[in-house]
Amino acid sequence: MPLDMIIGAQWGDEGKGRVTDMLAAQTDIVARYSGGDNAGHTVTVQGDIFKLHLIPSGIIHPNTTCLIGNGVVLNPAVLLREMAMLTDRGIDVGPKRLKISRNTHLITPAHIALDKAKEARRGDSAIGTTLRGIGPAYTDKTSRVGLRAELFANPEELADQIQAHIAEKNEVLTKIYGAEPLDADAVAAEYAQFAQRLRDYLVYGSVYLDKALKNGRSVLAEGAQGTFLDLDHGTYPFVTSSAPTSGGVLVGLGVGPRMVGRVIGIAKAFTSRVGGGPFPSELDGEMAHRLRGTGDKPWDEYGTTTGRPRRVGWLDLVMLRHAARINGLTELVITKLDILSGIDEIRVCNAYKLDGETIDFYPSDIPSLSRCQPVYKTLAGWQEDVMDIRELADLPQAAQDYIQFIANETGVPVTAVSVGPGREQVIHL
Ligand code: IMP
């Protein structure tokens, strides 16, 4: 049984949670491989809305086991809050159903304080991070001074490491950023409690997955963020601090490439982004309002984690080709097709003009990308509401043409299209 992957093909918020939910029903294990509670996954089940940040969305299916992989940065306070919310709603989150890789790195209050201090210092050139401590936690990981979940099994060592960690971060916070110091004893006491509550959840993640795969169990790697937030392949420095791409799955779970089956790219039928950085097909004015929604529905384009209105624009196929190449996508799932109903003419960015030259790839440097002008192809829109349609042939011809155009231009088959937020509002191709 292979490892299938769900990868965001844009800047995150593509609707990966709902696709994970769709596939989790036939999957034994759903594993998160990167990012932390900067992610926000909204899943709607029979009108019930679940908003998850850290626990894989597979948890909503009773027969699925979930793993938080080593590539994740884990805030234990957020995890316990999410576990409590799910327990309240009747979902079992015991150690049989939820597991944490021992070598997952922990986020602490010091990482969050540093994230805030650094963003404030950046001023106008702020990245627009989610202020969840993600960057500082990954910085500690790569500086080889991070705290890992395995410390939950060793309370004395955990206490010592927390004391040393807070002492060091307090120096930086107070002397460099003029911020308030943290109380090391209070943090140590809090983390001792977390350890008690979470130590039974620890596993050797890579060994656990290997055994499962060899026993014929299926694994789904649940993406967070998206290809254009990848530290190497995204719009650096306006990116997150991990690898949400397919390479990140292998590193973030400890699984080899021969196990990989499907690499499913998820893309919205248009484009959105939160935070700073270039966005060639960005729209403002009436059409932006139209695509974003007013914010009164959970699926409107407002951040699940931060509540910020998302920047929106036309679909950008230069981006999707980049995502197909970087990730080796075997298929694409297009979400939110219903949002485009009622638009007379739909534009799709298919190339860029850079300093007078037409290019069909995504330049990696921000100055070049900032000068890129979108080259649009205009396609016919459709007026019909498509939310109740379940067969491709029943979609208006213009909607079918739109999907076919995406597949042709990216060279990746489209295998499903979502036409509404509900579990059942999907057309399988
Ligand atoms: P950080 O991951 O909090 O450091 O934020 C870095 C950038 O990634 C910011 O532009 C965030 O808005 C963006 N970002 C992080 N996580 C997500 C996500 O799940 N969806 C969309 N954008 C995200």
Boltz pocket constraint, residues with backbone or C-beta under 6 A from the ligand:
constraints:
  - pocket:
      binder: B
      contacts: [[A, 11], [A, 12], [A, 13], [A, 38], [A, 39], [A, 40], [A, 127], [A, 128], [A, 129], [A, 130], [A, 131], [A, 132], [A, 133], [A, 134], [A, 135], [A, 224], [A, 225], [A, 229], [A, 238], [A, 239], [A, 240], [A, 241], [A, 274], [A, 275], [A, 276]]
      max_distance: 6.0
